[in-house]
Amino acid sequence: MGSYYDFSELPTVVYVSGRPIVYDGNRRIILAKIKHNLVSIGNHQIETPEVPEVIPCNVCSESIALQNVYRKHAESGSWDPLERDIFLHKFMGEKKSSFLLFDENTNGFISSHPVLNQGFVKKEILNDKGLSELGFSFDKEQMLTLHSKEELVIVLQDLLLKVTEKKISTRTNRGEILNVLDVRTREIIEQNKDQEYRIVDDFCDNSNDADVGVAESSQQSVQRRTRRVKSTAMQLFGGPLYLKAGDINNLYRDICEIYDYYESNKTRFTDSFFPIVRMSMRLLCESASNDMDLPKIDDYIDKYCSKAKTSMSQDVKTFLSNQNVSQQTIVQLLHTGAHNYSASKSYDQTLAVSILLGAILSLSHGKK
């Protein structure tokens, strides 16, 4: 307020049951009351502006007061989109927007991540069309989803990350929500599109990161992404391999370099990337087989596969089984990767093939 009370903006007052209620200008009125000792603030000392004991007010009906408050705060941009929608519903009788319903049904996912509480996110991403593309709908005020609880968290955390990193913004990838999301997220959305909608119940994103909207370093963003992808605790080739120096190690390292580049630049790629990885793994397997003087990769797999699986944890074995990757199928899956584009686009199956191949390579070409 400065050093004196500015009368260019009057407090808005509505008489409710004979009592004057301040609808706009509460902080100014409180300062005036403190100035004239009408309210106590204990032993605290604050500097108050010069203000007379009697001040003019804009006394009006409630409907006019609400319109004035809305014009001043919502239309001027001093309120964020969620505050605006709450006001419209609570005080002006409008239906809850999809944006507000989404926040309520996800335990405050928008309000706890301020980076999502932006106009373009409301208008272009978390609107009816965008939510439908992501696998969400509404039955009155209850949000429905095509995804399981775990998949729901993956989808929303990926969306949050893309907005935080400005991979989706008012200047970047507008209207291209699905194309910007990670391959794994797009797979979830695609594989669930024919599922029945279910109620979003007891949502919790487990992010423990309420201030994620604050600008973050790229390292922090990558760490959060890694934590999400490792929901399966699986890595390409099952983790780093320590192979003997030579052509096999060189080819393995080159595949890893390409994959690491993909991990850091996912928005530049489509889901066509995984067939490329599958073809590279077939080349790696054939090269390793020839290096062991085994003309067929079937012979190479048969020689090492059983022993390779003995070193795997039960979680890894279960993951391979769920992706139909075994001693009997891996050769066909490698061939499929080279010849069937559509069938080789699965993220999880590509990962599973690489894990089994990595265990075999460790036996045949690992450092002694």
N, C-alpha and C positions, 0 to 999 in steps of 0.2 A: 504493500500500500504506500510505501514511502513515508514521508514525515507527516503527512496530513491525510485526512479522510477524503477520498476522491468521490465527489457527488455525480460524476458523469455516468456512473453505473449504479443504479439504485437497487437495494435488496428487493427481491420479489416476495411478497407476503400474501398469504391466503388465510382468511378467517375460517377455521374449522370448529364447529360447535361453540362459536363465540370466542375462541382462542386464536391469537395471531401465530401462524406457523410460517417460518422462513423457508421458502422453497429454493431460493438461490441467494447466496451471499452470507451463508452461515459463518464463515470464518471472519468476515468483516464485522458481523454483529458480535461475535465472541470477543474480538479485540476491543470493540467499543465497550462491552460490558466489563472487561478487565480494566480498561482505562478508568472507568467510573466506579470500580470496586463493587460491581453488581454480582460478580462471581469470584470465588477464591481460587487461587492457584498455589496456595500454601506459601512456602518460603522461596519459591522460584521468582526470579526477576527477569522480566522481558521489557524491551523498549516498545512502547505503543505509540501510534500516531495521534496527532491532535484531532479530536473528534468531539462535536457538541453532544449534549445529553439528549437532544431531540433531533432526529434525522429524518429526512423524507424517505418514503418507501413506495414501491410500485405495488399497490394493493389491488388485487384482481381476483377473478374466479379461478378455480383450480384448473379448468381446461386451458385457460389462457396462460396460466403460470407454467403448466407442463409444456405447452407449445414454445413458450419463451425459453425455458430451460433447454429443451431439445435443440432449438435453433442455435442457442449460444454455445452449447457444448458439443453436440453430435455433429452438426453441420460445419462447425468451425474446425473440427478435427482434434479437439482437446480430449475427446474420449476415444478409446480404442474400440474396434468393432464389437468385442464381446460386451463391453459396458453399454454400448449403444443398443444392442439387441436385448440386454437385460432390462434396460429402461423402457424400451418400446413394449415389452411384454408385461412388465410389472405395473407400469403407470399409465400406459396408453392403450392397453387392451389388445395388443396385437399377438398373433400366434407366435410361439417360439420358433425362431429360425432354425434351419438345419445346423447352422454353425453352433448355436447355443445348445441344441439337443445333443450334438456330437460331444461337446464339452461335458455336459451333464452325464452322459452315458459312458464316458471314458474316465470317470473319476477326476475331471479337471485337466485333461491332457493339454488343452489349449491354454487355460489360465496358468498352469504350472510350467508351461514352456512359452514364454512371451514372444519368441521369434515366430510362432504360429499365429499370434494375435495381430495380424496385419490385414489390411483391406484386400490386397490381391490374393492372399490365401483364402479368405472367405469367399471372394467372388469367383476365383478361378480354380481352386483346388478342393476345398471342403464345402462345395455347393452340392446340390442334388446330383448333378451330372458327374462331378468328380468323385463323390462318394460312391456312386453306383459303379464307376469304373474300378474303384479300389475294392469293391465287394461289400458295400454297405447299403442298407435301406432303412426305412422307418415304418413302424406300425403305430400310428398316433405319435406318442412321445417316447416309445420304446425303440431303441436302435437294434437292428438285426444285422447279422454278418454271415458271409459264406465260409468264414475261416474258423479254425479252432482257436483256443485261447493263445496257444504258443505262436501260431501263424499270425494272429492279430497283432501281437506285440512286434513281430518281425516287420510286418508291413508298416506299422505306424512309426517304429523307430527308424526305419529306412527313410520314410517320408520326412520325418523330423530332421534327420541328418542332411538330406538334400536341400531343405530350406535353410538350415543353419549354415551350410557351406556355400549357399547361394548358387547351387546347381540348378535350382528353380527360383526365379526372381522376376521382378517386373521387366527385366531386360534380358533374361536368359531362359531359354526353353519354355516360354509361355505357351500354355495349352498342350504341353508334351509331358504330362505327368508320368505315364507308364514308361515312356522311352527313357526317362532319366533314372528310374529305379533300378536297383541291382538285379542281375539276372535271376538270382534265387527268389527275390520278391516277385518278379514277373511270373516265374514258374508257379509260385503259390497261387497267385491271382488267376492264372490261366487254368491250372488243374482243378480249381474250386468253382469255376464259373457255372458249372451245371449242378453244384451241390444245392441242398435246400438251405434257406436262411434259418439261422438260429439266433436266440436272444443273446445279446452281449451282457454277460453276468459277472459281477465281481471283477471288473477289469482292473488290472494293475500292471503298469509297464515296467516296474522294478528298475527304473533308470536311476533313482536316487540322485537326480540331477535337475532340480527344479529351476536352476538358473542357466539352463543350457542355451537360453536365448541370448545371453551375453556373448559377445564375440569370443570365440575360442581359437586356440592355436590349431594348426593343421594336425599337429601331433596328437592333441587331445581328441580330435575328431576321428583320426585313424584308430586310436585306441578303443573308442567306443564302437567303431565299425567292427574291429577284430573281435570284441567281446560278443557281438551279436552273431557273426558268422560262426563262431566257435560253439554255437548252441549244440552242434553235433560233435564238437571237440575233434574234428577231423581236419587234416591238412593235405595238400597235394603230395602224393607219393608217401603219405603217412608221416611226413616231416622230412628234415634234411637227411640226405643219403651221403655216406662217406665211401666213395667208390675209388678204385685204383685209377691212376692217371691213364688217359688214353681217349680214344674216340667215343667210347660209351659214356664216360664221365663228361666229356665235352658236350655231347648231345643232350644228356640229362640236364647239365647246367644251363644250356641254351633254352631248353623248354621251361625251366624254372624262371629264367630271366624274363621270358615272354609273359609268363603267367604273373610274375610280380608286377610287370608293367601294366597288365590288365587290371590287377587289384587296385593299383593307384590311379587308374584312368578309366574306370568302368563306364562313365558316361560317353566315352568315345566309341564304345563297342556295342554290338547287338548280341542276341543269343546265338548268332552264327559263330561266335568265338569258340565254343566248346567242341564242335566238330573238328576245328583246326587242332585243338589239343589232343583229341582222340586220334587223329591221323598221325600226329607227332609221336604219340605213345606207341602206335603200331610200328612206326619206323624204328623207334628205340628198341622195341622188343625184337624185331627182325635183326637189327644190328647186333644185339647182344647174343641172339641165337647163333648167328654166323660166326661171331667171335669165339663161341664155345664149340665150333665145328659141328653144330647141330643144324642141318639144312632146313628143318621145319620148326616153326615156332611152337607147334603142338608138342614136339619132343622136348623143346626147351622148357615149356610150362610144366609138362609132366615130370620132368626131372627134379624141379625145385619147388613146385607149388605146395605139396603136402608139408614139407619141412618149413616152408615160409609161414604157413598159417599157424604153426605151433607157437610161434613167438608173438602172436597177436592176442590182445585182450579180448574178453568176451564182448565188450561194447563194439569193438571194431568188427569182430566176426558177425555180430548181429547186423551191423550197418551194411556189411557186404551182402549178407543174406537178403536183407530187405531190398537191395538193389539188384538182386539176381546175379551177383558176381561170384563165381566159383571156378574151380579148376575145370569144370565141364563147360562153362559158358564164356570164360574170358577170351578165348581165341576168337569165338564168333563175335563177341562184342568189339574186339579190336578190328576185325574185318568190317563189321557194320559201321564203325566209325569212319572208315575210309570210303565206304560205298553208299551208305544210306544217310543222307544229310538230315532228314527229319528225325530219324530214330536216334541220332547221336547228340541231340541238343540238351539232354538232361544233365543238369549241374551235378546232382548227387551221384548219378551212375558214373559219370566221368571221374568224379572224385574217388568212388569206390574202385574203379578199374585201376586208377593210378596207385592206390594204396597197396593192392595186391601185387601189382607190377613192381612197386618199390621194394616190397619185402623179398621178391624173387631176385631182383637186381642186387640187393644187399648180400645174398648168398652167392650168386655167381660172380659178381664183380666187386664185392666189398673189400675194403682194406683188411689185410690179415693182421 
